[in-house]
Amino acid sequence: MLKKVITLTSALMVSVSVNNFNVMAQERITQTAGRNALGEFAPKFAALNDDVLFGEAVWNDSTLSLHDRSMVTISILLGKGMIDSSFRSHLELGKKHGITRDEIAALLTQAAFYAGWPNAWAGFRIATEVWADASDSDSAKAHFQQEMIFPIGEPNDAYAQYFSGNSYLARISDAQVPCANVTFEPGCRNNWHIHHAADGGGQMLIGVAGRGWYQEEGKSAVEILPGTVIHIPANVKHWHGAAADSWFAHLAFEVSGKDTSTEWMDPVDDAEYAKLK
């Protein structure tokens, strides 16, 4: 398994390329603080901190996601009244692991009843600083990234005129069968369009994360969940995108054909889209 080592101070999810295939590597934490601070004075303690706590035994154990481990750690530190530099560090790490502003506010609110009101107030003072420059959309996007192995990619600027809302594109493969991961923010969908072909052609979608919709003209919309496979024939008018209340991502496979082209049409009617639940 390909693994990407990321330091504790900059744990970011990025894509890597192997044999023309982009994947989201399994995020790992590598910690050296113990050896840096106590390597000579207490080498055993330093090794336990760096290699056990932040090694395979705890933080890099995949039973819990890094997002959930951060939530647990923040709760424990708050409960013990350790509202210090380590608390701030774990808030910053939790933010990188996808904890949203709403989630940290909910955590600290609930913890107030168990860890004490003063502790919660102290935690909120630091949390408001850590999340001061983060929009709800950015935090939600970071959280959504934790749900899938493929990268969200970059803003889909080249096709933005054909989308209602923000979308993101990550090329997964340009060899053999071209494929991209397309991510939609809640409510985002593309316009009605047709993949024309004189022979062959069309498209295949595979749901990756979140919840979305696919609809062909004259037919009812079909819900797309992780693992759902949608076969789109050539020359059929259709649209696809996120549910109104969910981020959504799908893989889009381009089916080879003769004289292929894409015709973009009108946006999906807002009133009709609003009926989808």
C-alpha positions as CSV (number, residue, x, y, z in Angstrom):
1,M,0.0,0.0,0.0
2,L,1.3,3.4,-0.9
3,K,1.7,5.6,2.2
4,K,2.4,9.3,2.4
5,V,4.2,10.5,5.5
6,I,3.0,13.9,6.8
7,T,4.5,15.8,9.7
8,L,2.3,16.6,12.7
9,T,2.6,20.3,12.0
10,S,1.5,20.1,8.4
11,A,-0.9,17.2,8.0
12,L,-2.5,18.0,4.6
13,M,-4.2,15.6,2.2
14,V,-2.6,15.9,-1.3
15,S,-2.7,13.7,-4.3
16,V,0.2,11.7,-5.6
17,S,0.7,10.1,-9.0
18,V,1.7,6.5,-9.6
19,N,1.7,5.0,-13.2
20,N,-0.5,7.8,-14.4
21,F,-3.1,7.1,-11.7
22,N,-3.8,9.7,-9.0
23,V,-4.8,8.4,-5.6
24,M,-5.3,9.9,-2.2
25,A,-2.6,8.3,-0.1
26,Q,-3.4,7.0,3.3
27,E,-2.6,9.9,5.6
28,R,-0.1,9.3,8.3
29,I,1.3,11.2,11.2
30,T,5.0,11.3,11.9
31,Q,6.0,12.9,15.2
32,T,9.5,14.0,16.2
33,A,8.7,16.4,19.1
34,G,9.7,13.8,21.7
35,R,13.1,13.2,20.3
36,N,13.6,16.9,19.6
37,A,12.8,17.9,23.2
38,L,13.8,14.9,25.2
39,G,15.8,12.7,23.0
40,E,19.0,12.9,25.1
41,F,17.4,13.4,28.5
42,A,14.7,10.7,28.3
43,P,15.1,8.7,25.1
44,K,12.7,6.0,26.2
45,F,9.9,8.5,26.9
46,A,10.7,10.2,23.5
47,A,10.5,6.9,21.7
48,L,7.1,6.1,23.3
49,N,5.8,9.5,22.4
50,D,6.9,9.5,18.8
51,D,6.7,5.8,17.9
52,V,3.9,4.5,20.0
53,L,1.5,7.4,20.7
54,F,2.0,9.0,17.3
55,G,3.0,5.7,15.6
56,E,1.2,2.6,14.5
57,A,-0.2,1.8,17.9
58,V,-2.5,4.9,18.3
59,W,-2.6,7.8,15.9
60,N,-1.8,5.8,12.8
61,D,-4.2,2.9,13.7
62,S,-6.9,3.1,11.0
63,T,-9.7,1.9,13.3
64,L,-10.5,5.5,14.0
65,S,-10.1,8.3,11.4
66,L,-7.7,11.2,12.2
67,H,-10.8,13.4,12.4
68,D,-12.3,11.3,15.2
69,R,-9.0,10.9,17.0
70,S,-8.7,14.7,17.1
71,M,-12.2,15.0,18.5
72,V,-11.4,12.5,21.2
73,T,-8.1,14.1,22.1
74,I,-9.6,17.6,22.3
75,S,-12.4,16.4,24.5
76,I,-9.9,14.7,26.9
77,L,-7.6,17.7,27.1
78,L,-10.6,20.0,27.8
79,G,-11.9,17.6,30.5
80,K,-8.5,17.7,32.3
81,G,-8.4,21.4,32.1
82,M,-5.3,21.4,29.9
83,I,-6.2,24.5,28.0
84,D,-2.6,25.3,27.0
85,S,-0.3,25.3,24.0
86,S,-0.9,21.6,23.4
87,F,-4.7,22.2,23.4
88,R,-4.2,24.8,20.7
89,S,-1.9,22.5,18.7
90,H,-4.6,19.8,18.8
91,L,-7.2,22.2,17.7
92,E,-5.1,23.3,14.7
93,L,-4.4,19.6,13.9
94,G,-8.1,18.8,14.2
95,K,-8.9,21.6,11.8
96,K,-6.5,20.1,9.3
97,H,-8.1,16.7,9.8
98,G,-11.5,18.1,8.8
99,I,-13.1,19.3,12.0
100,T,-15.5,22.0,11.0
101,R,-16.4,25.2,12.9
102,D,-19.9,23.8,13.7
103,E,-18.4,20.5,15.0
104,I,-15.9,22.1,17.3
105,A,-18.6,24.5,18.6
106,A,-20.9,21.5,19.2
107,L,-18.1,19.5,20.9
108,L,-17.2,22.4,23.3
109,T,-20.9,23.1,24.1
110,Q,-21.5,19.5,25.1
111,A,-18.2,19.2,27.0
112,A,-19.2,22.3,29.1
113,F,-21.7,20.1,30.9
114,Y,-19.1,17.4,31.7
115,A,-15.8,19.3,31.8
116,G,-17.0,22.5,33.4
117,W,-18.2,25.8,32.2
118,P,-14.8,27.7,32.7
119,N,-13.0,25.0,30.7
120,A,-15.4,25.4,27.9
121,W,-15.1,29.1,27.9
122,A,-11.3,28.8,27.8
123,G,-11.6,26.3,24.9
124,F,-13.9,28.6,23.0
125,R,-11.5,31.5,23.3
126,I,-8.8,29.4,21.5
127,A,-11.2,27.8,19.0
128,T,-12.5,31.1,17.8
129,E,-8.9,32.1,17.0
130,V,-8.1,28.8,15.2
131,W,-11.2,28.9,13.1
132,A,-11.2,32.7,12.6
133,D,-10.0,32.5,9.0
134,A,-12.0,29.4,8.0
135,S,-15.3,29.7,6.2
136,D,-18.0,27.1,6.8
137,S,-17.6,26.0,3.2
138,D,-13.8,25.4,3.5
139,S,-14.2,23.4,6.7
140,A,-17.0,21.3,5.3
141,K,-14.9,20.6,2.2
142,A,-12.0,19.5,4.3
143,H,-14.3,17.2,6.3
144,F,-15.7,15.8,3.1
145,Q,-12.2,15.0,1.8
146,Q,-11.8,12.7,4.8
147,E,-14.7,10.5,3.4
148,M,-13.0,9.5,0.2
149,I,-9.7,8.3,-1.1
150,F,-9.7,10.4,-4.2
151,P,-8.6,14.1,-4.1
152,I,-11.2,16.8,-4.4
153,G,-8.9,18.6,-6.8
154,E,-9.0,22.2,-8.0
155,P,-12.0,24.5,-8.8
156,N,-13.6,23.4,-12.0
157,D,-13.1,26.8,-13.6
158,A,-13.0,25.6,-17.2
159,Y,-16.6,24.4,-16.9
160,A,-17.9,26.7,-14.3
161,Q,-20.3,28.3,-16.8
162,Y,-22.1,25.0,-17.1
163,F,-22.6,24.4,-13.4
164,S,-25.0,25.9,-10.8
165,G,-22.8,26.2,-7.7
166,N,-19.1,25.3,-7.1
167,S,-17.5,22.1,-8.4
168,Y,-14.0,20.7,-8.3
169,L,-12.1,18.5,-10.7
170,A,-9.2,16.0,-10.1
171,R,-7.9,14.1,-13.1
172,I,-7.4,10.5,-12.0
173,S,-6.2,8.9,-15.3
174,D,-5.6,10.0,-18.8
175,A,-4.3,6.6,-20.0
176,Q,-6.5,3.8,-21.4
177,V,-9.8,5.0,-20.0
178,P,-9.9,8.7,-19.2
179,C,-11.3,9.3,-15.7
180,A,-11.8,12.2,-13.3
181,N,-13.2,12.7,-9.8
182,V,-15.8,15.4,-9.9
183,T,-16.8,17.0,-6.5
184,F,-20.0,19.1,-6.1
185,E,-20.8,21.3,-3.1
186,P,-24.3,20.9,-1.7
187,G,-26.9,22.0,-4.3
188,C,-24.4,22.1,-7.2
189,R,-25.3,20.4,-10.4
190,N,-24.3,20.7,-14.0
191,N,-26.6,21.9,-16.8
192,W,-28.5,19.6,-19.1
193,H,-26.1,18.3,-21.7
194,I,-25.6,15.5,-24.3
195,H,-22.5,13.5,-25.0
196,H,-22.8,13.1,-28.8
197,A,-21.2,10.3,-30.7
198,A,-21.7,8.7,-34.2
199,D,-20.7,5.4,-32.7
200,G,-19.9,4.3,-29.1
201,G,-19.3,7.2,-26.8
202,G,-21.3,8.2,-23.7
203,Q,-20.2,8.3,-20.1
204,M,-20.1,6.1,-16.9
205,L,-20.4,7.6,-13.4
206,I,-19.5,5.8,-10.1
207,G,-20.6,7.4,-6.8
208,V,-17.6,8.0,-4.5
209,A,-18.9,9.9,-1.5
210,G,-21.9,11.9,-0.4
211,R,-25.3,11.8,-2.1
212,G,-26.2,13.1,-5.5
213,W,-28.7,12.8,-8.4
214,Y,-28.7,11.7,-12.1
215,Q,-31.6,12.4,-14.4
216,E,-32.3,11.7,-18.1
217,E,-34.8,13.8,-19.9
218,G,-38.3,12.5,-19.6
219,K,-37.4,10.1,-16.7
220,S,-37.4,10.4,-12.9
221,A,-34.1,11.4,-11.1
222,V,-32.0,8.5,-9.8
223,E,-30.2,8.9,-6.4
224,I,-26.4,8.3,-6.5
225,L,-24.7,7.0,-3.4
226,P,-21.2,5.6,-2.9
227,G,-20.9,2.6,-5.2
228,T,-23.8,3.5,-7.5
229,V,-23.0,3.0,-11.1
230,I,-24.7,5.1,-13.8
231,H,-24.4,4.2,-17.5
232,I,-25.1,7.2,-19.7
233,P,-25.8,6.3,-23.3
234,A,-24.5,8.6,-26.1
235,N,-26.9,11.2,-27.5
236,V,-29.1,11.2,-24.3
237,K,-29.9,14.5,-22.7
238,H,-29.2,14.4,-18.9
239,W,-27.7,16.2,-15.9
240,H,-26.1,15.1,-12.6
241,G,-24.9,16.7,-9.4
242,A,-25.2,16.9,-5.6
243,A,-28.2,16.7,-3.4
244,A,-29.3,20.0,-1.8
245,D,-28.1,18.9,1.6
246,S,-24.9,16.9,0.8
247,W,-21.5,17.3,-0.7
248,F,-21.1,14.7,-3.5
249,A,-18.4,13.2,-5.6
250,H,-18.4,10.8,-8.5
251,L,-15.9,9.3,-10.9
252,A,-16.6,10.2,-14.5
253,F,-15.3,7.7,-17.1
254,E,-15.2,8.9,-20.7
255,V,-16.3,6.1,-23.1
256,S,-14.4,6.2,-26.4
257,G,-16.4,6.7,-29.6
258,K,-16.4,8.1,-33.0
259,D,-17.0,11.9,-33.6
260,T,-17.6,12.6,-29.9
261,S,-18.5,16.0,-28.5
262,T,-20.5,17.5,-25.6
263,E,-23.4,19.9,-26.1
264,W,-24.2,22.0,-23.1
265,M,-27.8,23.3,-22.6
266,D,-29.9,25.2,-20.1
267,P,-29.5,24.9,-16.3
268,V,-31.7,22.5,-14.4
269,D,-34.9,24.3,-13.3
270,D,-34.6,25.4,-9.7
271,A,-38.2,24.5,-8.8
272,E,-37.8,21.0,-10.3
273,Y,-34.5,20.5,-8.5
274,A,-36.0,21.6,-5.2
275,K,-38.6,18.7,-5.4
276,L,-35.8,16.1,-5.1
277,K,-35.4,14.8,-1.6
